[in-house]
Amino acid sequence: MFDSKVVIVTGGSAGIGKEAALAFAKHGAKVVVASRRTTEGEETVHNINIKGGEAIFVKTDVANADEVQKMVRNTIRHYGQLNMAFNNAGIEGTPFVNAQDYDLEVWNKVLDINLKGVWLCMKYQIPELLKNSGAIVNNASGAGLRGGLAGAAYHASKHGVVGVTRSAALEYADKGIRINAVCPAVIQTSMAERAFFHDNKLTKLAIEMHPIGRIGKPNEVVDAVLWLCSEKASFITGHALPIDGGALI
């Protein structure tokens, strides 16, 4: 599906990002795994390479413009091009904390990584994608499509990701770049475990949020990401796709 194409996956050291990196490689892409966590990121790369794929790791804090620029520069230096990006890196902040009690430092960190980080990634990815055409998928959230109790900063950041995705999609629709977002509900990741699965009542709440009767699996998000990056989605841009088990109905 992606033979000879190059993809950047941010937050590729764990959860949805790690599964996405492995899946892109399985389908023939050369993968740049970007993450703040070196050990876990290099493990993802190792898992790809031992299976015959191609991948490199670039230590990257997406909130840092210099590091994001270096991430893209290293991609071009190593592989010569960029065709796709999955801007997935994000943090949860402090769920279930009311707006008046939300800590300013946490707010700034969540907005820096979740929203500014996505914008910075697109800022430096787009000039390279313009040379080849291609696709970007940003990881927003169901929390980016409605209010809730995931924390003011998380909701604000993910609403922002949807907004910047739609804006950029319009700007580059006639220039060969498709830009979409995925909006997962609760997915079985370490982030979800920290937010919900340390308490039986919260676990029950997480499951009950989804009419389908369970939480999601990382591969169910990844399948949508790969599809949006593929030629099968060649007429789709500017969308925020819920992957939510009916939670937003």
Secondary structure per residue as TSV (DSSP state, phi and psi in degrees):
chain	resnum	aa	ss	phi	psi
A	1	M	-	360.0	-39.1
A	2	F	-	-122.7	28.2
A	3	D	T	-54.3	131.3
A	4	S	T	71.1	3.3
A	5	K	-	-93.9	155.2
A	6	V	E	-118.9	133.3
A	7	V	E	-129.5	141.4
A	8	I	E	-100.3	132.5
A	9	V	E	-122.9	112.8
A	10	T	E	-87.5	154.1
A	11	G	T	64.0	33.8
A	12	G	T	-84.8	12.2
A	13	S	T	-91.9	-12.3
A	14	A	S	-161.6	166.8
A	15	G	H	57.6	-137.2
A	16	I	H	-61.9	-39.1
A	17	G	H	-62.8	-43.9
A	18	K	H	-63.2	-45.5
A	19	E	H	-62.9	-36.2
A	20	A	H	-66.6	-44.2
A	21	A	H	-58.5	-45.8
A	22	L	H	-63.5	-39.5
A	23	A	H	-70.9	-42.1
A	24	F	H	-58.4	-43.8
A	25	A	H	-63.7	-41.2
A	26	K	H	-58.9	-31.6
A	27	H	T	-96.7	17.8
A	28	G	T	100.5	-4.7
A	29	A	-	-76.9	151.3
A	30	K	E	-89.5	127.1
A	31	V	E	-113.5	131.7
A	32	V	E	-103.9	111.9
A	33	V	E	-92.3	119.1
A	34	A	E	-116.4	134.5
A	35	S	E	-166.8	158.7
A	36	R	S	-78.2	-22.1
A	37	R	-	-96.6	106.3
A	38	T	H	-66.9	-50.3
A	39	T	H	-58.4	-48.6
A	40	E	H	-69.0	-37.8
A	41	G	H	-65.1	-42.6
A	42	E	H	-66.8	-29.3
A	43	E	H	-65.9	-41.5
A	44	T	H	-59.0	-45.7
A	45	V	H	-61.1	-43.8
A	46	H	H	-59.6	-43.5
A	47	N	H	-62.6	-32.5
A	48	I	H	-73.6	-47.3
A	49	N	H	-67.4	-36.4
A	50	I	T	-70.2	-16.1
A	51	K	T	-96.5	9.8
A	52	G	T	92.1	4.1
A	53	G	-	-85.6	-178.4
A	54	E	E	-124.3	127.3
A	55	A	E	-157.2	151.9
A	56	I	E	-132.1	158.3
A	57	F	E	-110.5	135.3
A	58	V	E	-127.6	113.3
A	59	K	E	-63.9	122.3
A	60	T	-	-145.9	127.9
A	61	D	-	-99.6	110.5
A	62	V	T	-67.5	-13.5
A	63	A	T	-81.1	-7.1
A	64	N	-	-106.4	113.5
A	65	A	H	-59.9	-40.6
A	66	D	H	-63.3	-39.7
A	67	E	H	-70.8	-36.1
A	68	V	H	-66.9	-43.2
A	69	Q	H	-60.9	-40.6
A	70	K	H	-64.1	-38.6
A	71	M	H	-57.4	-47.3
A	72	V	H	-69.5	-40.9
A	73	R	H	-60.7	-42.9
A	74	N	H	-66.1	-34.9
A	75	T	H	-59.6	-48.5
A	76	I	H	-68.0	-39.7
A	77	R	H	-62.4	-38.5
A	78	H	H	-85.0	-41.9
A	79	Y	H	-113.1	-13.6
A	80	G	S	86.0	-6.7
A	81	Q	-	-165.1	169.3
A	82	L	-	-138.7	130.3
A	83	N	-	-117.2	-26.2
A	84	M	E	-150.1	156.7
A	85	A	E	-147.4	138.3
A	86	F	E	-116.3	100.8
A	87	N	E	-87.0	92.5
A	88	N	-	-110.1	-21.4
A	89	A	-	-57.5	135.4
A	90	G	-	-170.8	161.3
A	91	I	-	-129.7	161.9
A	92	E	-	-92.8	-19.0
A	93	G	-	70.1	-135.6
A	94	T	-	-124.2	95.2
A	95	P	T	-63.6	155.2
A	96	F	T	65.1	21.5
A	97	V	-	-107.3	125.9
A	98	N	-	-67.0	156.7
A	99	A	G	-55.3	-41.9
A	100	Q	G	-69.1	-19.9
A	101	D	G	-102.2	-1.3
A	102	Y	-	-70.6	132.5
A	103	D	-	-73.8	134.4
A	104	L	H	-62.7	-40.9
A	105	E	H	-64.1	-40.7
A	106	V	H	-65.8	-43.1
A	107	W	H	-54.2	-50.4
A	108	N	H	-61.7	-40.9
A	109	K	H	-65.5	-44.1
A	110	V	H	-63.4	-45.8
A	111	L	H	-66.6	-36.7
A	112	D	I	-61.9	-47.0
A	113	I	I	-80.4	-49.9
A	114	N	I	-73.6	-37.2
A	115	L	I	-107.6	-57.4
A	116	K	I	-59.7	-36.3
A	117	G	H	-61.4	-41.5
A	118	V	H	-65.1	-44.1
A	119	W	H	-62.6	-44.5
A	120	L	H	-61.3	-41.6
A	121	C	H	-59.9	-48.1
A	122	M	H	-63.7	-39.1
A	123	K	H	-54.2	-42.2
A	124	Y	H	-95.8	-19.4
A	125	Q	H	-78.4	-39.1
A	126	I	H	-59.0	-43.6
A	127	P	H	-56.8	-34.3
A	128	E	H	-76.7	-37.4
A	129	L	H	-67.3	-29.3
A	130	L	H	-63.2	-23.1
A	131	K	H	-76.7	-23.6
A	132	N	H	-126.3	-10.2
A	133	S	-	65.3	168.8
A	134	G	E	160.9	-161.7
A	135	A	E	-142.1	144.8
A	136	I	E	-122.2	136.3
A	137	V	E	-122.8	125.2
A	138	N	E	-102.2	139.5
A	139	N	E	-89.9	106.0
A	140	A	-	-94.2	-124.5
A	141	S	-	-179.9	159.4
A	142	G	G	-57.5	-27.8
A	143	A	G	-69.3	-10.7
A	144	G	G	-89.7	-1.5
A	145	L	T	-116.6	-7.4
A	146	R	S	-160.1	166.8
A	147	G	-	-77.4	174.9
A	148	G	-	170.0	-159.8
A	149	L	S	-111.4	21.6
A	150	A	S	-79.3	-0.2
A	151	G	-	105.5	137.7
A	152	A	H	-57.6	-42.4
A	153	A	H	-67.0	-40.4
A	154	Y	H	-64.3	-48.2
A	155	H	H	-61.3	-44.8
A	156	A	H	-61.5	-44.5
A	157	S	H	-65.1	-41.3
A	158	K	H	-76.0	-32.7
A	159	H	H	-60.6	-39.0
A	160	G	H	-64.2	-38.0
A	161	V	H	-62.1	-41.7
A	162	V	H	-62.1	-42.9
A	163	G	H	-65.0	-45.6
A	164	V	H	-70.8	-29.6
A	165	T	H	-64.1	-48.3
A	166	R	H	-66.5	-40.6
A	167	S	H	-62.8	-49.4
A	168	A	H	-65.6	-34.8
A	169	A	H	-60.0	-40.7
A	170	L	H	-67.0	-39.5
A	171	E	H	-64.7	-33.0
A	172	Y	H	-116.1	9.8
A	173	A	G	-60.5	-35.3
A	174	D	G	-96.2	12.4
A	175	K	G	-117.3	12.0
A	176	G	T	90.0	10.0
A	177	I	E	-118.9	125.1
A	178	R	E	-100.4	134.5
A	179	I	E	-131.3	118.8
A	180	N	E	-132.2	170.9
A	181	A	E	-130.0	149.7
A	182	V	E	-106.4	147.0
A	183	C	E	-128.3	78.8
A	184	P	E	-71.1	150.1
A	185	A	-	-85.4	-142.7
A	186	V	S	-77.1	123.3
A	187	I	B	-119.2	146.6
A	188	Q	S	-71.1	87.1
A	189	T	S	-136.3	171.9
A	190	S	H	-63.6	-31.8
A	191	M	H	-63.1	-45.6
A	192	A	H	-64.8	-36.2
A	193	E	H	-62.5	-41.5
A	194	R	H	-65.5	-36.7
A	195	A	H	-80.9	-37.1
A	196	F	T	-122.7	-33.9
A	197	F	T	-96.9	18.8
A	198	H	T	-98.6	-0.7
A	199	D	S	-144.1	129.1
A	200	N	H	-60.8	-38.4
A	201	K	H	-66.0	-40.8
A	202	L	H	-70.1	-35.2
A	203	T	H	-61.6	-45.0
A	204	K	H	-62.2	-41.6
A	205	L	H	-61.8	-43.4
A	206	A	H	-60.6	-42.2
A	207	I	H	-69.0	-42.8
A	208	E	H	-68.4	-18.8
A	209	M	T	-63.8	-20.9
A	210	H	-	-111.4	111.1
A	211	P	T	-54.0	-25.5
A	212	I	T	-70.0	-14.3
A	213	G	S	94.7	13.2
A	214	R	S	-160.6	169.6
A	215	I	-	-88.7	169.5
A	216	G	B	-86.0	167.8
A	217	K	-	-111.3	147.0
A	218	P	H	-52.6	-39.6
A	219	N	H	-64.9	-23.4
A	220	E	H	-72.5	-27.7
A	221	V	H	-78.2	-44.3
A	222	V	H	-60.5	-40.1
A	223	D	H	-57.8	-39.9
A	224	A	H	-69.3	-38.3
A	225	V	H	-62.0	-47.9
A	226	L	H	-62.4	-40.2
A	227	W	H	-62.9	-44.6
A	228	L	H	-64.9	-27.5
A	229	C	H	-82.9	-14.5
A	230	S	S	-90.0	168.3
A	231	E	G	-66.8	-17.0
A	232	K	G	-65.6	-19.8
A	233	A	G	-109.8	30.2
A	234	S	T	-65.5	-15.9
A	235	F	T	-109.2	20.4
A	236	I	-	-121.3	121.2
A	237	T	-	-151.9	150.7
A	238	G	S	79.8	15.4
A	239	H	-	-102.2	150.5
A	240	A	E	-114.6	101.6
A	241	L	E	-90.0	112.7
A	242	P	E	-69.4	135.9
A	243	I	E	-127.5	85.7
A	244	D	S	-140.0	6.7
A	245	G	T	55.7	27.4
A	246	G	T	88.3	4.3
A	247	A	T	-62.2	-27.3
A	248	L	T	-96.0	4.3
A	249	I	-	-67.4	360.0
